[in-house]
Amino acid sequence: MRKAVELQPQSANHYTSLSQIQILRRKPGAAVELAKQETDPFFRNYALALANFANGDRAEADAALKKMIDEYADDGGSQIAEVYALRKEPEKMFEWLEHAWTTHDAGVTDLLKDPFLRAYKDDPRFIAFAQKVA
C-alpha cells in the first residue's frame, strides 16, 4: 500500500487501507493520522469513523459516522455497516448490510474479506446474508 501511495498519491482509498491495517495492528493513533491523509472525502470520513473509534475518540467517531449516514447512505451502506461492526453493534451492522443490498452497493461483495465484518462470520444472520450475496 505504501508503494501504491508513492505511485499514485492522490488515488482514493490508499490511506484508508493503510489506516485499517494500523487498526488491525492495534495502533489506532497511527490509524487516525493515516485516515486524515486520505484524499477522497467519502473514504476519509469512513477511515476517520473507524480510526477515531479504535483510538477511543467517540465524539469524533460519531461525527464521522453521522456524516457518512447523512451524505452517503445510499452509496456507502456497506462501509457504514463495517463501522458498526468495528463498534460491536451487530444489529445496526445487519440493518446497514440489508440497506446496502437493497441499494445495490457493490461493497457487499467485500463481505467475506472485510476484517471487521468477518468478526461475525459465525453469526447465523451473517451466514444467511453471505449466502444471499453469493
N, CA, C and O atoms as a DFTB+ gen file, in Angstrom:
536 C
 N C O
     1  1       0.826      -1.204       0.000
     2  2       0.000       0.000       0.000
     3  2       0.860       1.253       0.000
     4  3       0.515       2.252      -0.631
     5  1       1.975       1.197       0.707
     6  2       2.849       2.381       0.709
     7  2       3.407       2.644      -0.692
     8  3       3.575       3.797      -1.089
     9  1       3.688       1.586      -1.429
    10  2       4.160       1.744      -2.800
    11  2       3.042       2.338      -3.663
    12  3       3.304       3.182      -4.519
    13  1       1.813       1.906      -3.442
    14  2       0.674       2.451      -4.184
    15  2       0.538       3.950      -3.924
    16  3       0.275       4.718      -4.849
    17  1       0.716       4.370      -2.666
    18  2       0.664       5.795      -2.335
    19  2       1.788       6.532      -3.052
    20  3       1.589       7.626      -3.579
    21  1       2.968       5.922      -3.066
    22  2       4.108       6.542      -3.745
    23  2       3.835       6.733      -5.237
    24  3       4.169       7.768      -5.814
    25  1       3.227       5.725      -5.848
    26  2       2.962       5.776      -7.286
    27  2       1.783       6.679      -7.642
    28  3       1.811       7.380      -8.653
    29  1       0.753       6.655      -6.806
    30  2      -0.461       7.438      -7.066
    31  2      -0.923       8.104      -5.772
    32  3      -1.898       7.652      -5.171
    33  1      -0.260       9.149      -5.337
    34  2      -0.563       9.751      -4.043
    35  2      -1.978      10.317      -3.912
    36  3      -2.488      10.430      -2.797
    37  1      -2.617      10.670      -5.018
    38  2      -3.960      11.246      -4.951
    39  2      -5.071      10.219      -5.164
    40  3      -6.251      10.567      -5.152
    41  1      -4.701       8.976      -5.355
    42  2      -5.696       7.939      -5.603
    43  2      -6.510       7.654      -4.336
    44  3      -5.981       7.639      -3.225
    45  1      -7.785       7.434      -4.533
    46  2      -8.689       7.189      -3.409
    47  2      -8.434       5.842      -2.753
    48  3      -8.101       4.861      -3.418
    49  1      -8.594       5.815      -1.467
    50  2      -8.660       4.608      -0.649
    51  2      -7.308       4.064      -0.199
    52  3      -7.289       3.154       0.630
    53  1      -6.190       4.559      -0.687
    54  2      -4.898       4.034      -0.238
    55  2      -4.671       4.304       1.252
    56  3      -4.318       3.396       2.004
    57  1      -4.873       5.537       1.668
    58  2      -4.658       5.856       3.078
    59  2      -5.694       5.180       3.969
    60  3      -5.410       4.847       5.120
    61  1      -6.884       4.982       3.437
    62  2      -7.904       4.260       4.194
    63  2      -7.440       2.834       4.463
    64  3      -7.566       2.339       5.583
    65  1      -6.908       2.181       3.450
    66  2      -6.399       0.815       3.626
    67  2      -5.259       0.777       4.628
    68  3      -5.208      -0.111       5.480
    69  1      -4.345       1.731       4.534
    70  2      -3.238       1.794       5.495
    71  2      -3.760       2.035       6.914
    72  3      -3.244       1.472       7.879
    73  1      -4.778       2.871       7.026
    74  2      -5.382       3.142       8.330
    75  2      -6.013       1.874       8.909
    76  3      -5.861       1.589      10.097
    77  1      -6.712       1.124       8.080
    78  2      -7.327      -0.121       8.544
    79  2      -6.261      -1.112       9.027
    80  3      -6.457      -1.806      10.025
    81  1      -5.149      -1.169       8.321
    82  2      -4.062      -2.064       8.733
    83  2      -3.560      -1.670      10.120
    84  3      -3.293      -2.538      10.951
    85  1      -3.431      -0.386      10.370
    86  2      -2.966       0.059      11.685
    87  2      -3.986      -0.261      12.779
    88  3      -3.603      -0.570      13.907
    89  1      -5.270      -0.190      12.459
    90  2      -6.294      -0.593      13.432
    91  2      -6.107      -2.065      13.772
    92  3      -6.134      -2.445      14.943
    93  1      -5.919      -2.888      12.754
    94  2      -5.740      -4.320      12.976
    95  2      -4.451      -4.623      13.742
    96  3      -4.373      -5.618      14.463
    97  1      -3.455      -3.773      13.587
    98  2      -2.193      -3.922      14.321
    99  2      -2.269      -3.316      15.725
   100  3      -1.286      -3.312      16.467
   101  1      -3.431      -2.815      16.068
   102  2      -3.674      -2.177      17.357
   103  2      -2.812      -0.928      17.559
   104  3      -2.250      -0.695      18.629
   105  1      -2.733      -0.145      16.496
   106  2      -2.026       1.138      16.524
   107  2      -3.001       2.227      16.077
   108  3      -2.851       2.806      15.002
   109  1      -4.006       2.497      16.921
   110  2      -5.067       3.415      16.498
   111  2      -4.611       4.849      16.289
   112  3      -5.179       5.548      15.450
   113  1      -3.610       5.310      17.018
   114  2      -3.113       6.667      16.800
   115  2      -2.559       6.830      15.396
   116  3      -2.820       7.827      14.723
   117  1      -1.784       5.832      14.959
   118  2      -1.247       5.853      13.596
   119  2      -2.384       5.763      12.583
   120  3      -2.322       6.375      11.517
   121  1      -3.422       4.997      12.919
   122  2      -4.575       4.869      12.025
   123  2      -5.255       6.213      11.807
   124  3      -5.645       6.541      10.687
   125  1      -5.396       6.987      12.870
   126  2      -6.025       8.308      12.756
   127  2      -5.190       9.214      11.853
   128  3      -5.732       9.905      10.990
   129  1      -3.889       9.211      12.050
   130  2      -3.021      10.071      11.239
   131  2      -3.095       9.696       9.759
   132  3      -3.101      10.576       8.898
   133  1      -3.151       8.415       9.462
   134  2      -3.274       7.977       8.069
   135  2      -4.647       8.333       7.504
   136  3      -4.759       8.755       6.353
   137  1      -5.684       8.161       8.313
   138  2      -7.044       8.495       7.866
   139  2      -7.145       9.967       7.475
   140  3      -7.818      10.313       6.504
   141  1      -6.485      10.816       8.222
   142  2      -6.518      12.257       7.934
   143  2      -5.874      12.584       6.592
   144  3      -6.153      13.631       6.009
   145  1      -5.014      11.696       6.099
   146  2      -4.325      11.940       4.829
   147  2      -5.108      11.439       3.613
   148  3      -4.733      11.721       2.475
   149  1      -6.191      10.700       3.852
   150  2      -6.984      10.172       2.740
   151  2      -7.469      11.329       1.867
   152  3      -7.973      12.331       2.374
   153  1      -7.313      11.181       0.557
   154  2      -7.641      12.261      -0.375
   155  2      -9.112      12.309      -0.775
   156  3      -9.617      13.377      -1.122
   157  1      -9.796      11.195      -0.735
   158  2     -11.198      11.130      -1.148
   159  2     -12.096      11.440       0.053
   160  3     -11.953      10.803       1.096
   161  1     -13.017      12.401      -0.067
   162  2     -13.862      12.781       1.073
   163  2     -14.671      11.624       1.670
   164  3     -14.770      11.503       2.891
   165  1     -15.245      10.779       0.817
   166  2     -16.022       9.645       1.337
   167  2     -15.129       8.715       2.138
   168  3     -15.441       8.380       3.281
   169  1     -14.022       8.299       1.547
   170  2     -13.148       7.354       2.232
   171  2     -12.471       7.990       3.444
   172  3     -12.161       7.287       4.406
   173  1     -12.236       9.291       3.421
   174  2     -11.670       9.958       4.596
   175  2     -12.652       9.876       5.764
   176  3     -12.260       9.559       6.887
   177  1     -13.929      10.160       5.499
   178  2     -14.934      10.039       6.563
   179  2     -15.003       8.620       7.105
   180  3     -15.054       8.402       8.316
   181  1     -15.003       7.665       6.190
   182  2     -15.062       6.255       6.571
   183  2     -13.856       5.885       7.438
   184  3     -14.007       5.286       8.502
   185  1     -12.663       6.248       6.972
   186  2     -11.444       5.927       7.721
   187  2     -11.436       6.614       9.081
   188  3     -11.017       6.021      10.075
   189  1     -11.898       7.864       9.130
   190  2     -11.939       8.570      10.406
   191  2     -12.964       7.968      11.361
   192  3     -12.727       7.921      12.568
   193  1     -14.090       7.509      10.841
   194  2     -15.087       6.858      11.695
   195  2     -14.494       5.603      12.338
   196  3     -14.724       5.334      13.517
   197  1     -13.739       4.848      11.564
   198  2     -13.092       3.639      12.089
   199  2     -11.955       3.987      13.051
   200  3     -11.924       3.528      14.193
   201  1     -11.028       4.803      12.567
   202  2      -9.802       5.070      13.321
   203  2     -10.074       5.824      14.624
   204  3      -9.494       5.506      15.662
   205  1     -10.949       6.814      14.566
   206  2     -11.249       7.550      15.794
   207  2     -11.928       6.655      16.827
   208  3     -11.666       6.777      18.023
   209  1     -12.788       5.766      16.374
   210  2     -13.411       4.835      17.321
   211  2     -12.346       3.929      17.937
   212  3     -12.314       3.737      19.153
   213  1     -11.481       3.378      17.100
   214  2     -10.412       2.498      17.600
   215  2      -9.491       3.244      18.550
   216  3      -8.931       2.650      19.471
   217  1      -9.334       4.534      18.333
   218  2      -8.453       5.358      19.165
   219  2      -9.146       5.869      20.429
   220  3      -8.534       6.577      21.230
   221  1     -10.406       5.518      20.608
   222  2     -11.128       5.912      21.816
   223  2     -11.732       7.298      21.766
   224  3     -12.185       7.802      22.794
   225  1     -11.755       7.928      20.612
   226  2     -12.345       9.255      20.469
   227  2     -13.754       9.104      19.933
   228  3     -14.003       9.252      18.736
   229  1     -14.656       8.813      20.827
   230  2     -16.037       8.502      20.456
   231  2     -16.739       9.684      19.785
   232  3     -17.501       9.495      18.837
   233  1     -16.485      10.902      20.273
   234  2     -17.156      12.073      19.702
   235  2     -16.763      12.259      18.234
   236  3     -17.627      12.483      17.386
   237  1     -15.484      12.170      17.933
   238  2     -15.019      12.311      16.547
   239  2     -15.521      11.157      15.683
   240  3     -15.906      11.357      14.532
   241  1     -15.513       9.959      16.241
   242  2     -16.002       8.784      15.505
   243  2     -17.490       8.932      15.202
   244  3     -17.932       8.642      14.090
   245  1     -18.257       9.381      16.186
   246  2     -19.697       9.574      15.987
   247  2     -19.974      10.644      14.930
   248  3     -20.883      10.500      14.112
   249  1     -19.185      11.715      14.955
   250  2     -19.375      12.795      13.977
   251  2     -19.090      12.300      12.558
   252  3     -19.825      12.623      11.625
   253  1     -18.024      11.519      12.400
   254  2     -17.694      10.983      11.075
   255  2     -18.757       9.996      10.609
   256  3     -19.130       9.993       9.436
   257  1     -19.244       9.160      11.519
   258  2     -20.292       8.204      11.157
   259  2     -21.583       8.938      10.785
   260  3     -22.241       8.578       9.809
   261  1     -21.942       9.951      11.546
   262  2     -23.150      10.726      11.228
   263  2     -23.031      11.353       9.842
   264  3     -23.991      11.346       9.071
   265  1     -21.854      11.895       9.525
   266  2     -21.646      12.498       8.207
   267  2     -21.785      11.444       7.109
   268  3     -22.360      11.714       6.055
   269  1     -21.262      10.255       7.354
   270  2     -21.411       9.172       6.379
   271  2     -22.887       8.864       6.132
   272  3     -23.327       8.736       4.990
   273  1     -23.632       8.749       7.212
   274  2     -25.054       8.420       7.091
   275  2     -25.806       9.552       6.394
   276  3     -26.625       9.304       5.509
   277  1     -25.527      10.790       6.791
   278  2     -26.225      11.940       6.211
   279  2     -25.914      12.134       4.724
   280  3     -26.800      12.479       3.943
   281  1     -24.659      11.912       4.335
   282  2     -24.241      12.248       2.981
   283  2     -24.078      11.059       2.039
   284  3     -24.142      11.223       0.820
   285  1     -23.869       9.871       2.588
   286  2     -23.504       8.745       1.726
   287  2     -24.318       7.475       1.977
   288  3     -23.867       6.387       1.619
   289  1     -25.480       7.581       2.570
   290  2     -26.243       6.395       2.956
   291  2     -26.517       5.453       1.789
   292  3     -26.392       4.237       1.935
   293  1     -26.887       5.998       0.637
   294  2     -27.257       5.123      -0.471
   295  2     -26.068       4.574      -1.240
   296  3     -26.200       3.570      -1.939
   297  1     -24.922       5.205      -1.128
   298  2     -23.732       4.712      -1.818
   299  2     -22.740       4.030      -0.888
   300  3     -21.843       3.324      -1.349
   301  1     -22.890       4.231       0.403
   302  2     -21.893       3.722       1.340
   303  2     -22.441       2.857       2.447
   304  3     -21.861       2.787       3.531
   305  1     -23.553       2.197       2.187
   306  2     -24.154       1.362       3.228
   307  2     -23.239       0.262       3.729
   308  3     -23.236      -0.054       4.919
   309  1     -22.466      -0.322       2.831
   310  2     -21.582      -1.411       3.263
   311  2     -20.478      -0.880       4.167
   312  3     -20.097      -1.547       5.129
   313  1     -19.958       0.313       3.874
   314  2     -18.933       0.893       4.740
   315  2     -19.520       1.313       6.086
   316  3     -18.862       1.188       7.119
   317  1     -20.741       1.804       6.075
   318  2     -21.409       2.154       7.332
   319  2     -21.577       0.876       8.169
   320  3     -21.377       0.895       9.384
   321  1     -21.938      -0.212       7.522
   322  2     -22.049      -1.495       8.234
   323  2     -20.706      -1.905       8.835
   324  3     -20.655      -2.429       9.948
   325  1     -19.629      -1.667       8.105
   326  2     -18.297      -2.024       8.613
   327  2     -17.942      -1.207       9.854
   328  3     -17.322      -1.719      10.786
   329  1     -18.338       0.061       9.858
   330  2     -18.095       0.890      11.040
   331  2     -18.847       0.313      12.230
   332  3     -18.293       0.187      13.321
   333  1     -20.106      -0.036      12.017
   334  2     -20.886      -0.621      13.118
   335  2     -20.312      -1.978      13.561
   336  3     -20.412      -2.340      14.734
   337  1     -19.724      -2.710      12.638
   338  2     -19.084      -3.979      13.011
   339  2     -17.918      -3.724      13.960
   340  3     -17.795      -4.388      14.989
   341  1     -17.066      -2.768      13.617
   342  2     -15.941      -2.436      14.489
   343  2     -16.435      -1.957      15.848
   344  3     -15.820      -2.245      16.875
   345  1     -17.535      -1.233      15.851
   346  2     -18.101      -0.698      17.104
   347  2     -18.818      -1.774      17.929
   348  3     -19.297      -1.514      19.032
   349  1     -18.879      -2.970      17.375
   350  2     -19.562      -4.100      18.028
   351  2     -21.045      -3.788      18.277
   352  3     -21.577      -3.973      19.372
   353  1     -21.685      -3.301      17.192
   354  2     -23.117      -3.023      17.195
   355  2     -23.750      -3.840      16.068
   356  3     -24.093      -3.303      15.015
   357  1     -23.900      -5.160      16.307
   358  2     -24.341      -6.036      15.215
   359  2     -25.727      -5.739      14.675
   360  3     -25.962      -5.929      13.481
   361  1     -26.647      -5.285      15.498
   362  2     -27.995      -5.002      14.987
   363  2     -27.939      -3.928      13.909
   364  3     -28.531      -4.077      12.840
   365  1     -27.229      -2.855      14.197
   366  2     -27.106      -1.779      13.212
   367  2     -26.268      -2.233      12.019
   368  3     -26.539      -1.844      10.883
   369  1     -25.260      -3.048      12.274
   370  2     -24.441      -3.571      11.181
   371  2     -25.313      -4.337      10.191
   372  3     -25.226      -4.117       8.983
   373  1     -26.155      -5.236      10.703
   374  2     -27.006      -6.024       9.811
   375  2     -28.056      -5.163       9.121
   376  3     -28.400      -5.422       7.967
   377  1     -28.576      -4.139       9.805
   378  2     -29.509      -3.212       9.154
   379  2     -28.840      -2.541       7.955
   380  3     -29.442      -2.423       6.887
   381  1     -27.593      -2.103       8.138
   382  2     -26.897      -1.405       7.048
   383  2     -26.459      -2.359       5.950
   384  3     -26.395      -1.964       4.786
   385  1     -26.160      -3.592       6.289
   386  2     -25.871      -4.567       5.230
   387  2     -27.099      -4.777       4.362
   388  3     -26.991      -4.836       3.137
   389  1     -28.259      -4.889       4.981
   390  2     -29.505      -5.039       4.219
   391  2     -29.760      -3.795       3.364
   392  3     -30.168      -3.899       2.207
   393  1     -29.514      -2.626       3.945
   394  2     -29.672      -1.386       3.181
   395  2     -28.730      -1.388       1.977
   396  3     -29.127      -1.030       0.869
   397  1     -27.493      -1.790       2.201
   398  2     -26.513      -1.851       1.108
   399  2     -26.980      -2.813       0.020
   400  3     -26.809      -2.550      -1.170
   401  1     -27.561      -3.910       0.432
   402  2     -28.059      -4.897      -0.534
   403  2     -29.190      -4.297      -1.366
   404  3     -29.217      -4.460      -2.586
   405  1     -30.118      -3.607      -0.715
   406  2     -31.274      -3.064      -1.439
   407  2     -30.894      -1.885      -2.333
   408  3     -31.590      -1.610      -3.310
   409  1     -29.812      -1.189      -2.020
   410  2     -29.375      -0.058      -2.849
   411  2     -28.319      -0.484      -3.863
   412  3     -27.734       0.358      -4.543
   413  1     -28.077      -1.775      -3.963
   414  2     -27.112      -2.333      -4.928
   415  2     -25.697      -1.804      -4.716
   416  3     -24.969      -1.539      -5.673
   417  1     -25.326      -1.658      -3.462
   418  2     -23.985      -1.211      -3.089
   419  2     -23.005      -2.342      -3.391
   420  3     -23.104      -3.429      -2.822
   421  1     -22.065      -2.079      -4.286
   422  2     -21.093      -3.104      -4.683
   423  2     -20.211      -3.543      -3.516
   424  3     -19.592      -4.605      -3.579
   425  1     -20.145      -2.749      -2.463
   426  2     -19.325      -3.095      -1.306
   427  2     -19.752      -4.358      -0.584
   428  3     -18.961      -4.941       0.158
   429  1     -20.991      -4.793      -0.787
   430  2     -21.412      -6.033      -0.121
   431  2     -20.612      -7.234      -0.627
   432  3     -20.559      -8.270       0.036
   433  1     -19.996      -7.097      -1.791
   434  2     -19.192      -8.213      -2.301
   435  2     -17.901      -8.388      -1.507
   436  3     -17.234      -9.415      -1.634
   437  1     -17.540      -7.397      -0.689
   438  2     -16.353      -7.494       0.171
   439  2     -16.657      -8.161       1.507
   440  3     -15.786      -8.257       2.372
   441  1     -17.855      -8.606       1.667
   442  2     -18.334      -9.167       2.922
   443  2     -17.374     -10.190       3.534
   444  3     -17.079     -10.128       4.727
   445  1     -16.895     -11.114       2.735
   446  2     -16.088     -12.207       3.262
   447  2     -14.632     -11.845       3.498
   448  3     -13.914     -12.572       4.184
   449  1     -14.190     -10.728       2.934
   450  2     -12.790     -10.362       3.137
   451  2     -12.601      -9.193       4.094
   452  3     -11.470      -8.905       4.488
   453  1     -13.665      -8.521       4.473
   454  2     -13.540      -7.394       5.381
   455  2     -13.256      -7.884       6.800
   456  3     -14.030      -8.672       7.343
   457  1     -12.161      -7.433       7.407
   458  2     -11.795      -7.952       8.728
   459  2     -12.776      -7.579       9.829
   460  3     -12.902      -8.317      10.807
   461  1     -13.470      -6.462       9.700
   462  2     -14.402      -6.054      10.741
   463  2     -15.713      -6.841      10.644
   464  3     -16.289      -7.221      11.663
   465  1     -16.176      -7.081       9.423
   466  2     -17.390      -7.879       9.226
   467  2     -17.144      -9.347       9.542
   468  3     -18.011     -10.027      10.091
   469  1     -15.952      -9.832       9.191
   470  2     -15.644     -11.256       9.408
   471  2     -15.683     -11.647      10.879
   472  3     -15.766     -12.833      11.199
   473  1     -15.626     -10.691      11.760
   474  2     -15.754     -10.992      13.188
   475  2     -17.117     -11.639      13.481
   476  3     -17.295     -12.279      14.518
   477  1     -18.062     -11.470      12.570
   478  2     -19.420     -12.002      12.742
   479  2     -19.675     -13.230      11.866
   480  3     -20.827     -13.623      11.684
   481  1     -18.630     -13.834      11.327
   482  2     -18.782     -14.921      10.353
   483  2     -19.552     -16.124      10.891
   484  3     -20.110     -16.889      10.105
   485  1     -19.595     -16.307      12.186
   486  2     -20.322     -17.436      12.756
   487  2     -21.751     -17.085      13.161
   488  3     -22.508     -17.959      13.584
   489  1     -22.117     -15.833      13.037
   490  2     -23.471     -15.393      13.357
   491  2     -24.406     -15.912      12.266
   492  3     -24.121     -15.725      11.083
   493  1     -25.507     -16.553      12.628
   494  2     -26.433     -17.082      11.614
   495  2     -26.930     -16.012      10.640
   496  3     -27.175     -16.308       9.471
   497  1     -27.080     -14.787      11.106
   498  2     -27.523     -13.707      10.211
   499  2     -26.447     -13.405       9.165
   500  3     -26.766     -13.123       8.010
   501  1     -25.189     -13.465       9.564
   502  2     -24.088     -13.243       8.633
   503  2     -24.053     -14.352       7.596
   504  3     -23.902     -14.093       6.402
   505  1     -24.193     -15.580       8.054
   506  2     -24.174     -16.734       7.153
   507  2     -25.301     -16.615       6.132
   508  3     -25.087     -16.831       4.939
   509  1     -26.504     -16.272       6.601
   510  2     -27.650     -16.134       5.696
   511  2     -27.426     -14.992       4.698
   512  3     -27.747     -15.122       3.516
   513  1     -26.883     -13.895       5.171
   514  2     -26.626     -12.768       4.278
   515  2     -25.571     -13.131       3.240
   516  3     -25.726     -12.817       2.060
   517  1     -24.513     -13.781       3.668
   518  2     -23.436     -14.196       2.739
   519  2     -23.984     -15.143       1.688
   520  3     -23.584     -15.063       0.527
   521  1     -24.888     -16.036       2.062
   522  2     -25.470     -16.958       1.092
   523  2     -26.352     -16.206       0.092
   524  3     -26.413     -16.562      -1.085
   525  1     -27.026     -15.177       0.567
   526  2     -27.858     -14.375      -0.330
   527  2     -27.004     -13.623      -1.338
   528  3     -27.384     -13.497      -2.502
   529  1     -25.859     -13.125      -0.903
   530  2     -24.976     -12.338      -1.755
   531  2     -24.256     -13.228      -2.773
   532  3     -24.015     -12.813      -3.906
   533  1     -23.918     -14.439      -2.365
   534  2     -23.123     -15.338      -3.224
   535  2     -23.845     -15.759      -4.476
   536  3     -23.295     -16.510      -5.282
